Amino acid sequence: MTGGSDKRILSACGVRKAYATLTALDGVDLVVTEGSFHGLIGPNGSGKTTLLKCIAGAELPSDGTVTFLGRDITAATPAERARAGMSLKFQITSIVPNLTVYDNMLLSLQAEHSMAALMFSRTRDVLHDRVTALLAQFYLDGRASEPAGTLSHGQQQWLEIAMALSRDPQLLLLDEPTAGMSAQERRATGDLLGPIRERCSLLIVEHDLDFIKEICDTLTVLDQGRVVESGSTRVVQGSKKVKEAYLADV
Amino acid sequence: MIRSASSADTSGRQRRAIPWIEALLLAAFAVLPVLVDDFWVLFATRVLIVGLLALSFDLVWGYAGILSFGQALFFGMAGYSCALLATKLEITSILVLLPAAVVVGFLVALIMNFLILFGKRIPTPIFIALGTLTGSYVVERLARGWSYVGGQNGIPSLPRLTIGSYEIVEGRVFYYAALAILLLVYVGLRWLSRSQFGLVLAGIRLREPRMAFFGYRVQSYKAVAFALGGMIAGLSGCLYAFHEGYVGPGQLGPVLSTQAVLYVLFGGVGTLVGALLGVGIVDLFSYVLSQQWETGWPIVLGLLLLVVVMFRPKGLIGFLVPERERVGSFGSRSLIGKRQPPVGATDPLRP
């Protein structure tokens, strides 16, 4: 586990998200630095996924700002954020089950190409090697021509991660990547994520604390929409405040 | 051990039904006028022309996932515009009127795009359905009340389409002209729907929010599909007006818009050929039933459509075409297995 540089990739400042009768986030601050793996943990309903959605653009914050690579993206659309170098893997797999594994991967890669290039199918030939390399990296090359819906749950999660990584994002947002995985699949997922540290930062929401401790350099703990503690994994693990409030067994 | 992509591809290869259905349908359309009398030639010409309208709906709904209940708007606007060009300016050349119809369809679709599709948030299917339906209804009401375009009576006695000094007379000549246009549009749509653009449309149709997170400008793709649909519906509207020699408010309104939806739902969404089968079978059934029960036939037809839509949501084509073929392939077979993919690490989940 190695920490990243001090250069800020992402910072959320005073993010607040209120629904009709509920305040899901109440002035949350968060910083992710270059090359770091940052974990976002907290009990159910603490606001982890809402914060991730506000960062990814699936939800707009009621107040506060989100800055990515020095640019204020608080009101940017998901497509604009994706083009700026941010990538998201949803909590529930959102691959297209009726399309082949190959076509799913191709979809994630060809978003930057022009409509004309897509109409004349020039992208398929250009991107073929990249698609097959990514599928091989995630052990999915043997299933390339099968509908993605026929993959096991763990393989669907891997396909999702591969798709999210495909365009070399600067920041990868992962919402519970190991949900529903066996212990063996969780270990393999950790091994797959390790090498990406050299090329992108990671913000990960996860319930599996052992997994989080294993791969993350820094942690932010949320409870009832507020930050309880934030810092290096070792510091947060030892934090009395966190232990009292939430992480007695971390 | 990892199975290679090429072996998976070989095992996954399926026999395809759609090309066979297309070939049979084309052969039937090609020889039909030789085998039947003039009445049925006129009937079949209408099927070909309305088939274009059904194709336009299949493109926007079956491929791009835009639930348009306003395809008649483009159909009728193009019909009226071409009728006005013919009656006021005496332009009858098919080489001018058909491009004009395409332009009108495009411009109306552009307006509808800005009114309905573009916005900060993704419009819901219900919003789009009601928006397009309202557009169709409003323009029909306007046409009924506007004397310049004939009000309730529309514009009758349209001259025949011409090409040079040659008149395109209703019957076999018009039939083959309509068939040629339908074939061109069909081949174009088939190519487009199987291209990488078609793959993006499939992604948008099946997982729209996800596509935005990949960086696709989803609304722009939908706008292009919607505009293409408008252009094809416009083409259909012009041909229909000159085939019937008349254009009226009914060609703009919700009844025809809904009919286009039913044709495609009945035949099968998202296959193109299903839309044409839908038009042929529904119109043939309507005619046969109307000969049997002069007043009650719409009830029987309505029940039949209801049964198909409720119990066979994939339409009649669903009996012949498997789901995987219906969703489409986008050239995967031609590339996967052509080159060996780089060999990955050993799958940790395999013993």
Contacts between the chains, C-beta under 8 A, distances in Angstrom:
chain1	res1	chain2	res2	distance
A	56	B	213	6.8
A	57	B	213	7.9
A	58	B	209	7.6
A	58	B	213	7.8
A	77	B	120	7.4
A	77	B	212	6.9
A	78	B	209	7.9
A	78	B	212	4.3
A	78	B	213	4.9
A	79	B	212	4.9
A	79	B	213	7.7
A	79	B	214	8.0
A	79	B	215	5.2
A	79	B	216	6.2
A	79	B	217	5.6
A	79	B	218	7.2
A	82	B	212	7.5
A	82	B	213	5.7
A	82	B	214	6.0
A	82	B	215	3.5
A	83	B	215	4.7
A	87	B	213	7.5
A	88	B	213	5.1
A	90	B	210	7.3
A	90	B	213	8.0
A	94	B	207	5.6
A	94	B	209	7.4
A	94	B	210	4.4
A	95	B	207	7.7
A	96	B	202	7.1
A	96	B	203	5.7
A	96	B	206	4.8
A	96	B	207	5.1
A	96	B	210	7.7
A	97	B	206	7.9
A	98	B	202	7.9
A	98	B	206	6.3
A	98	B	323	7.0
A	98	B	324	7.3
A	98	B	327	4.4
A	99	B	199	7.5
A	99	B	202	6.3
A	99	B	203	7.3
A	99	B	206	7.4
A	99	B	327	6.7
A	100	B	329	7.8
A	100	B	332	5.6
A	102	B	5	7.6
A	102	B	332	5.4
A	102	B	336	5.8
A	103	B	199	5.8
A	103	B	202	8.0
A	103	B	330	5.9
A	103	B	332	6.2
A	106	B	196	7.4
A	106	B	199	6.8
A	106	B	330	7.9
A	107	B	199	6.4
A	107	B	200	6.9
A	107	B	203	4.8
A	107	B	211	7.4
A	107	B	214	6.6
A	108	B	214	5.3
A	110	B	196	6.3
A	110	B	200	7.6
A	111	B	211	7.9
A	111	B	214	4.5
A	111	B	215	3.9
A	111	B	216	4.9
A	112	B	215	6.6
A	113	B	196	7.9
A	115	B	197	6.3
A	115	B	220	7.7
A	115	B	221	7.3
A	115	B	224	6.6
A	117	B	196	7.7
A	118	B	195	6.6
A	118	B	196	4.1
A	118	B	197	4.2
A	118	B	199	7.7
A	118	B	200	6.1
A	119	B	192	6.5
A	119	B	195	5.3
A	119	B	196	7.4
A	119	B	197	4.4
A	120	B	195	6.9
A	121	B	195	4.8
A	121	B	196	4.8
A	121	B	330	7.6
A	121	B	331	5.9
A	122	B	196	7.9
A	123	B	196	5.0
A	124	B	196	5.9
A	124	B	330	7.6
A	124	B	331	5.6
A	124	B	335	6.0
A	125	B	335	7.2
A	128	B	335	5.6
A	128	B	339	7.0
A	129	B	339	7.7
A	129	B	341	8.0
A	129	B	342	7.6
A	132	B	5	6.7
A	132	B	339	7.8
A	132	B	341	3.1
A	132	B	342	6.3
A	133	B	341	7.1
A	133	B	342	5.0
A	135	B	5	7.7
A	135	B	341	6.7
A	135	B	344	7.5
A	136	B	2	7.9
A	136	B	341	5.6
A	136	B	342	5.2
A	136	B	343	6.4
A	136	B	344	3.0
A	136	B	345	7.8
A	137	B	344	5.8
A	137	B	345	7.4
A	138	B	344	7.7
A	139	B	2	7.1
A	139	B	344	5.9
A	139	B	345	7.2
A	139	B	347	4.1
A	139	B	348	7.4
A	139	B	349	7.2
A	141	B	2	6.3
A	141	B	4	7.4
A	141	B	5	5.4
A	141	B	341	4.9
A	141	B	343	8.0
A	141	B	344	5.6
A	142	B	2	4.8
A	142	B	3	3.5
A	142	B	4	6.6
A	142	B	5	6.8
A	142	B	7	7.9
A	142	B	8	5.7
A	143	B	3	7.7
A	143	B	8	6.3
A	144	B	5	4.2
A	144	B	8	6.1
A	144	B	9	7.3
A	144	B	336	5.5
A	144	B	341	7.4
A	145	B	5	6.5
A	145	B	8	5.0
A	145	B	9	4.3
A	145	B	12	4.6
A	145	B	332	6.0
A	145	B	333	7.6
A	145	B	336	5.1
A	145	B	337	7.9
A	146	B	8	6.3
A	146	B	12	5.9
A	147	B	324	6.6
A	154	B	349	7.3
A	163	B	214	7.7
A	167	B	214	7.8
A	167	B	215	7.3
A	184	B	348	7.1
A	184	B	349	6.2
A	185	B	349	6.7
A	187	B	348	7.5
A	188	B	348	4.4
A	188	B	349	6.4
A	191	B	348	7.2
